[in-house]
Amino acid sequence: MQEQKLVLQVNEVFKKFGNLEVLKGVNVTVERGSIVSIVGPSGAGKSTLLHVMGTLETADKGEIIINGQNTGNLNRKQISGFRNRQIGFIFQFHHLLPEFTALQNVMLPAMIAGKTTAEAEQAAGKWLDLLGLEDRKRHKPAELSGGEQQRTAVARALINNPSIILADEPSGNLDSVNARELHELFFSLRDKTGQTFVIVTHNNELAEMVDKKLMMKDGKII
């Protein structure tokens, strides 16, 4: 039964860039429906760990298991499809496409997953409504506030109902009011949808609110 409760397992993961050893045998387990923070000084390996968890980078050694699937057993094409369906990403910089509306930006992962335009639009609209952006769907990113842009990015991360959301300094670019609203949004989404979040953050308030806080130093969880 324990296996099914775990949405993510990181087993003895090592990662080097050139001669620099960034991850040195990291082990992490994340239970379904939990919110986990990863904290630590700059250069500790937090973002690298998040990228390896999200299959954006490949570990040199060790295992990443998401929803029971060992990602090391997938080829490049399979991993791309798996990432699109199973993992949602939220970054410090929202990475919204400037020429697209909020609705179109949120639709993209669903279209990549093979949904029809009508299906993708319906799902995107639902998430934007849920996140309080029902009046901003036809606006382009430049017409949205920083908080609205980041909530649009959250909707985009959620559209395929992934197994896990990985967030890298999601409130790092926001003022304190918008940051607090974003943090509260994560907990509200977890309560409404059972979504699982792993969040790399320097924000102490967020780091203390979570179900499990992991401290990284020199490429290890301490």
PyMOL commands that set and color helices and strands:
alter all, ss='L'
color gray80, all
select helices_A, chain A and resi 2-5+46-53+71-73+76-86+102-112+117-130+141-143+146-158+176-193+204-209
alter helices_A, ss='H'
color red, helices_A
select strands_A, chain A and resi 6-17+20-31+35-39+61-66+69-70+87-91+164-168+197-200+212-217+220-221
alter strands_A, ss='S'
color yellow, strands_A
deselect
rebuild
show_as cartoon
